[in-house]
Amino acid sequence: FSPDSQYIASGSGDRTLRLWRVSDGAALQTLRGHEKSVRAVAFSPDGRTIASGSGDQTVRLWRSPDAEEVLRAQLERAESDRRRLESDLKEEQTENARLRAQVEELQAKLETAKSESTRTEPALRADAAQAQEQVAELRSDE
């Protein structure tokens, strides 16, 4: 915990040090630099420095971010998320447009098939009637 109890620093097996806000549990910053797991973390008594110890047998000193730095990091994360979401949205819109075009094409084919079947039905009836007339003529000739 930071001396003012507003932040927690944690070390991780992924070689990072993370800074968290106690009030809401928000991850504020991820610090990278160790080559192995971060095993120990401590704030200086004035809260301005964070020390981290790693399995790579190093100790690193980090300047504890002030509120402006934390907000800037959050803003950068939010902007990155926004760009990713915009990209995802464009991909979805492209896929939706492709699917709409396929639906329209299939609807057009269905309408064509319906109109062809409607035109064919009277022709088939006429052919059947003609065939029945021919059969009747053959029978009368017998």
Backbone as a ProteinNet text record, in pm:
[ID]
protein_1_A
[PRIMARY]
FSPDSQYIASGSGDRTLRLWRVSDGAALQTLRGHEKSVRAVAFSPDGRTIASGSGDQTVRLWRSPDAEEVLRAQLERAESDRRRLESDLKEEQTENARLRAQVEELQAKLETAKSESTRTEPALRADAAQAQEQVAELRSDE
[TERTIARY]
84.3	0	88.4	40.5	110.3	93	181.6	169.6	34.3	-29.8	-160.4	-275.7	-242.9	-339.5	-432.8	-396.7	-480.5	-445.5	-323.8	-276.2	-217.4	-221.2	-153.2	-62.3	58.3	149.6	161.2	157.1	167.6	270.1	341.5	435.3	371.2	420.8	354.3	454.6	408.1	487.3	510.3	433.8	453.7	559.7	638.9	752.1	708.2	586.8	537.7	507.2	502.9	460	334.6	228.2	104.1	66.1	11.4	-36.6	-188.2	-253.7	-399.2	-451.8	-571.2	-638.1	-724	-706.6	-778.1	-927.8	-968.3	-1110	-1201	-1151.6	-1237.7	-1171.6	-1046.3	-977.7	-928.4	-931.8	-890.9	-740.1	-700.7	-558.9	-518.1	-423.3	-385.7	-264.1	-170.9	-47.3	19.4	84.4	164.6	306.4	399.7	540.4	617.2	697.6	773.9	922.6	1001.2	1144.8	1221.7	1157	1225.7	1229.9	1331.8	1346.5	1285.6	1251.8	1185.9	1073.3	1004.7	890.6	927.8	831.4	848.8	802.5	893.9	864.7	840.6	886.3	870.6	844.4	757	720.9	705.7	756.1	739.6	740.2	657.8	657.1	759.4	819.7	905.3	815.3	870.2	786.8	714	774.7	706.8	610.4	606.4	514.1	555.9	673.3	715.7	791.2	837.2	916.5	860.1	864.3	825.9	948.7	982.8	1094.3	1035.8	1095.9	1050.5	1172.2	1157.3	1262.9	1215.8	1310.4	1273.3	1359	1310.2	1385.7	1509.1	1521.2	1642.7	1752.5	1727.1	1820.4	1849.6	1746.2	1759.2	1655	1687.1	1591.6	1578.2	1454.8	1430.6	1355.8	1387.1	1318.1	1233.9	1109.5	1013.9	961.9	948.5	887.7	738.1	681.9	538.9	463.6	368.5	299.8	211.9	206	112.6	-23.2	-119.2	-256.7	-263.1	-187	-190.2	-136.9	-30.6	24.4	-73.8	-138.4	-236.7	-351	-400.4	-508.2	-463.3	-340.9	-288.4	-281.7	-234.3	-227.1	-367	-463	-600.3	-657.4	-627.6	-675.2	-614.4	-485.8	-420.4	-483.7	-512.3	-578	-717	-789.7	-924.8	-918.9	-822.1	-807.2	-771.4	-685.3	-649.3	-772	-851.1	-974.5	-1071.4	-1082.9	-1172.1	-1130.5	-999.7	-950.4	-978.5	-958.1	-984	-1132	-1218.5	-1362.8	-1407.8	-1349.5	-1383.4	-1343.2	-1225.9	-1179.6	-1272.9	-1310	-1403.6	-1537.2	-1583.7	-1710.6	-1703.5	-1592.9	-1577.4	-1579	-1511.8	-1512.9	-1654.9	-1728.8	-1867.3	-1954.6	-1935.4	-2014.6	-1984.1	-1857.6	-1818.8	-1882.9	-1876.8	-1937.1	-2088.7	-2152.7	-2297.4	-2334.1	-2255.8	-2282.2	-2268.4	-2165.8	-2146.9	-2265.3	-2310.7	-2424.7	-2553.6	-2572.4	-2691	-2691.6	-2574	-2564.1	-2598.2	-2551.9	-2584.6	-2733.9	-2795.3	-2939.7	-3014.9	-2976.2	-3042.8	-3026.8	-2907.2	-2883.4	-2971.5	-2981.3	-3065.4	-3213.6	-3255.3	-3393.9	-3424.2	-3330	-3349.1	-3359.2	-3274.3	-3279.8	-3413	-3460.4	-3588.8	-3702	-3701.6	-3805.8	-3800.1	-3678.1	-3662.5	-3718.2	-3683.9	-3733.5	-3885.6	-3941.5	-4087.5	-4151.7	-4097.5	-4158.5	-4142.5	-4029.1	-4009.9	-4105.2	-4127.6	-4218.6	-4361.8	-4395.9	-4529.5	-4549.1	-4446.8	-4455.8	-4458.7	-4388.4	-4377.7	-4506.8	-4575.2	-4695.8	-4802.4	-4834.5	-4933	-4884.2	-4753.5	-4699.4	-4712.4	-4684.4	-4697.6	-4842.9	-4935.1	-5077.1	-5119.5	-5068.7	-5101.5	-5045.3	-4919.7	-4858.5	-4937.7	-4981.9	-5059.4	-5192.3	-5255.6	-5383.4	-5363.5	-5257.1	-5227.5	-5200.6	-5125.4	-5095.2	-5224.1	-5315.9	-5442.2	-5523	-5520.1	-5591.8	-5533.4	-5400.1	-5335.9	-5371.6	-5376	-5413.4	-5557.6	-5643.7	-5783.8	-5794.9	-5718.2	-5720.9	-5671.8	-5565.9	-5513.6	-5616.5	-5689.7	-5789.5	-5906	-5939	-6050	-6014	-5882.7	-5835.6	-5833.8	-5832.5	-5825.5	-5954.6
-118.7	0	124.5	228.3	356.3	414.1	505.9	563.1	629.2	684	747.3	647.8	520.6	409.7	426.1	509.2	527.3	430	374	288.7	159.7	58.3	-68.5	-94.1	-138.2	-182.3	-333.4	-402.2	-548.3	-593.7	-700.1	-762.3	-885.6	-927.8	-1036.7	-1130.2	-1250.6	-1349	-1310.4	-1215.2	-1171.6	-1061.4	-1044.5	-950.7	-804.8	-779.1	-641.7	-602.1	-472.9	-411.2	-332.2	-351	-279.6	-190.7	-75.4	18.7	20.9	4.2	-5.6	103.2	154.5	249.7	170.4	194.5	119.3	147.1	270.2	308	229.7	197.5	126.9	5.4	-23.2	-140.3	-122.3	0.1	24.4	6.7	-62.4	-74.2	56.7	124.7	257.2	255.6	167.2	170.5	33.8	-5	-126.5	-84.6	-123.5	-87.4	-212.7	-200.8	-314.6	-285	-388.9	-368.4	-485.1	-568.6	-684.4	-798	-882.8	-996.1	-1124.6	-1124.3	-1239.9	-1188.6	-1280.1	-1245.3	-1137.6	-1046.8	-945.7	-1009.7	-1018.6	-1091.1	-1000.4	-875.8	-786.3	-644.7	-574.1	-437.2	-356.5	-232.2	-147.2	-0.5	77.9	222.8	283.4	393.3	469.7	538.9	580.4	644.7	770.1	842.9	963.1	931.1	804.9	762.8	801.2	864.2	910.6	806.3	702	600.1	462.3	373	233.8	150.3	59	-33.3	-169.3	-237.1	-371.7	-462.5	-583.8	-683.9	-799.6	-855.6	-957.6	-1082.2	-1191.4	-1315.7	-1303.8	-1195.2	-1172.8	-1108.8	-1102.7	-1049.9	-901.4	-829.4	-684.3	-616.6	-495.1	-407.7	-285.1	-249.3	-130.5	-28.6	96.8	206.8	278	300.6	363.8	490.7	594.7	715.6	690.2	709.5	688.9	797	758.8	858.5	950.8	1076.6	1167.8	1156.3	1226.6	1216.2	1248.4	1347.8	1385.2	1271.9	1206.1	1094.2	977.6	952.5	844.6	873.8	997.1	1034.4	1025.6	1067.8	1060.5	914.4	825.8	683.2	626.7	665.9	619.1	672.2	797.1	856.2	784.2	753.6	680.3	542.8	475	344.3	356.9	458.7	480.1	510.6	590.6	623.3	498.6	416	290	199.6	191.6	112.2	167.5	300.2	363.3	328.6	337.3	303.9	158	69.4	-72.5	-96.1	-30.9	-46.8	9	121.6	177.8	81.7	22.6	-74.8	-195.7	-245.7	-358.6	-322.3	-198.9	-154	-149.2	-97.9	-93.5	-232.8	-327.6	-466	-521.8	-494.8	-542.1	-479.4	-349.3	-282	-338.6	-367.4	-426.4	-563.9	-643.6	-777.1	-768	-674.5	-656.1	-615.1	-526.7	-484.1	-602.3	-685.1	-803.3	-898.2	-919.3	-1008.5	-951.7	-818.7	-756.6	-776.8	-761.2	-780.5	-925.1	-1020.4	-1160.8	-1185	-1126.5	-1142.5	-1084.6	-965.9	-903.8	-989.4	-1044.9	-1131.1	-1256.1	-1315.4	-1434.4	-1400.9	-1284.7	-1243.5	-1223.6	-1165	-1145.2	-1280.4	-1375.6	-1508.6	-1576.6	-1558.8	-1617	-1557.6	-1425.9	-1361.2	-1409.6	-1424.4	-1474.7	-1616.5	-1699.9	-1838.1	-1841.6	-1754.9	-1750.2	-1709.8	-1606.3	-1560.1	-1665	-1735.8	-1841.3	-1956.5	-1990.6	-2100.9	-2061.5	-1935.4	-1889.3	-1892.9	-1853.3	-1858.2	-2002	-2089.6	-2227.8	-2304.1	-2274.2	-2346.9	-2339.4	-2221.6	-2219.5	-2293.9	-2282.6	-2353.7	-2504.6	-2551.9	-2695.3	-2739.7	-2657.6	-2691.7	-2699	-2604.3	-2605.4	-2730.1	-2764.8	-2886.4	-3010.1	-3014.9	-3130.5	-3138.9	-3025.9	-3025.3	-3072.3	-3024.8	-3065.2	-3215.9	-3268.9	-3412.7	-3491.7	-3442.4	-3512.2	-3513.2	-3403	-3396.9	-3497.8	-3507.2	-3602.4	-3746.8	-3775.3	-3910.2	-3938.5	-3839.6	-3858.3	-3883.7	-3810.3	-3831.8	-3971.4	-4018.3	-4151.9	-4258.2	-4239.2	-4336	-4336.6	-4219.9	-4214.8	-4276.1	-4274.2	-4334	-4486.3	-4542.1	-4687.4	-4742.4
0	0	0	-69.9	-64.5	75.8	115.3	249.9	276.6	172.3	192.5	177.3	155.1	140.1	20.6	-75.2	-194	-306	-302.1	-411.2	-356.2	-440.7	-413.6	-532.1	-505	-610.2	-598	-712.4	-710.3	-812.2	-778.1	-871.1	-929.6	-1045.1	-1114.9	-1182.2	-1209.1	-1282	-1426.5	-1477.5	-1616.8	-1627.9	-1520.3	-1515.9	-1509.3	-1463.4	-1456	-1312.1	-1292	-1167	-1203.1	-1126	-1155.5	-1038.4	-1073.7	-973.2	-981.2	-864.9	-855.7	-763.1	-792.6	-703.7	-605.7	-476.8	-373.7	-378.8	-401.8	-392	-486	-606.5	-702.2	-767.1	-726.7	-781.6	-923.9	-975.1	-1114	-1129.6	-1236.3	-1271.5	-1337.4	-1279	-1327.5	-1418.8	-1389.4	-1466.5	-1460.6	-1569.1	-1574.2	-1607.9	-1522.8	-1541.5	-1582.5	-1687.3	-1739.8	-1732.2	-1713.3	-1711.9	-1653.8	-1575	-1517.8	-1620.4	-1605.3	-1696.1	-1640.8	-1512.9	-1450.8	-1361.7	-1296.7	-1210.1	-1109	-1084.5	-980.8	-851	-752.7	-628.6	-508.9	-517.3	-402.8	-452.8	-379.2	-415.2	-286.5	-287.9	-169.4	-210.9	-143.4	-161.4	-66.8	-108.9	-17.8	84.2	199.3	301.3	252.4	155.9	105.8	-8.7	-54.7	-159.5	-299.3	-315.3	-447.5	-527.8	-461.8	-530.1	-495.1	-593.8	-572.7	-605.9	-516.3	-541.1	-574.5	-671.5	-706.7	-718	-665	-672.6	-757.4	-833.3	-929.8	-914.6	-971.3	-976.5	-1063	-1138.7	-1217.5	-1132.4	-1000.3	-900.2	-920.6	-962.9	-976	-889.5	-852.1	-784.9	-872.9	-901.7	-983.4	-899.4	-924.8	-858.3	-962.4	-928.9	-1018.8	-951.1	-1028	-974.5	-966.5	-851.1	-833.2	-910.5	-993.1	-1075.3	-990.7	-1033.9	-966.9	-1035.3	-985.4	-1037	-1185.8	-1229.1	-1370.7	-1457.3	-1413.5	-1490	-1495.4	-1383.7	-1379.3	-1475.8	-1473.9	-1565.3	-1711	-1737.7	-1874.4	-1920.5	-1833	-1867.5	-1892.2	-1809.9	-1829.2	-1960.5	-1990.5	-2115.8	-2235.7	-2228.5	-2337.5	-2355.8	-2243.2	-2250.9	-2311.8	-2270.5	-2324.1	-2473.6	-2515.6	-2657.9	-2737.8	-2683.4	-2749.2	-2761.3	-2655.9	-2659.5	-2763.2	-2770.6	-2867.6	-3010.9	-3038.9	-3173.5	-3208	-3110.2	-3133.1	-3160.3	-3081.9	-3101	-3235.3	-3276.4	-3408	-3518.4	-3504.8	-3603.7	-3606.9	-3489.6	-3483.1	-3547.1	-3521.6	-3578.3	-3730.8	-3785.2	-3931	-3990.4	-3923.2	-3971.4	-3970	-3862.6	-3852.6	-3961	-3985.6	-4088.1	-4225.8	-4251.9	-4380	-4395.9	-4290.5	-4294.9	-4311.7	-4242.2	-4256.2	-4398.4	-4458.1	-4596.1	-4691.6	-4670.1	-4753.8	-4739.5	-4617.2	-4593.9	-4653.1	-4640.8	-4701.5	-4852.3	-4915	-5060.2	-5097.2	-5015.8	-5041.7	-5028.3	-4925.6	-4906	-5025.4	-5070.2	-5185.3	-5310.1	-5329.7	-5445.1	-5438.6	-5320.9	-5304.9	-5321.7	-5272.6	-5291.8	-5440.8	-5512.3	-5656.7	-5727.4	-5688.9	-5749.6	-5718.4	-5595.1	-5556.4	-5639.1	-5656.6	-5737.9	-5882	-5933.7	-6070.5	-6080.6	-5983	-5984.2	-5974.1	-5889.3	-5876.7	-6008.5	-6072.3	-6197.6	-6307	-6308.7	-6408.4	-6383.5	-6256.5	-6227.3	-6261.6	-6247.5	-6281.7	-6432.9	-6506.5	-6652.6	-6701.8	-6636.7	-6680	-6653.8	-6544.5	-6509.2	-6619.5	-6670.2	-6779.5	-6903.4	-6931.4	-7047.8	-7028.1	-6907.9	-6880.1	-6892.1	-6846.9	-6858	-7005.5	-7080.5	-7224.2	-7290.1	-7255	-7310.7	-7270	-7144.8	-7096	-7170.4	-7190	-7262	-7405.9	-7466.5	-7604.3	-7610	-7512.2	-7508.3	-7489.5	-7404.9	-7385.3	-7514.4	-7588.6	-7717.2	-7815	-7816.1	-7907.3	-7870	-7739.5	-7694.5	-7735.7	-7718.9	-7757.3	-7906.4	-7988.9	-8132.7	-8169.9	-8102.8	-8131	-8096.5	-7988.6	-7946.4	-8046.1	-8093.8	-8187.7	-8322.4	-8353.4	-8477.7	-8469.8	-8355.2	-8339.2	-8377
[MASK]
++++++++++++++++++++++++++++++++++++++++++++++++++++++++++++++++++++++++++++++++++++++++++++++++++++++++++++++++++++++++++++++++++++++++++++++

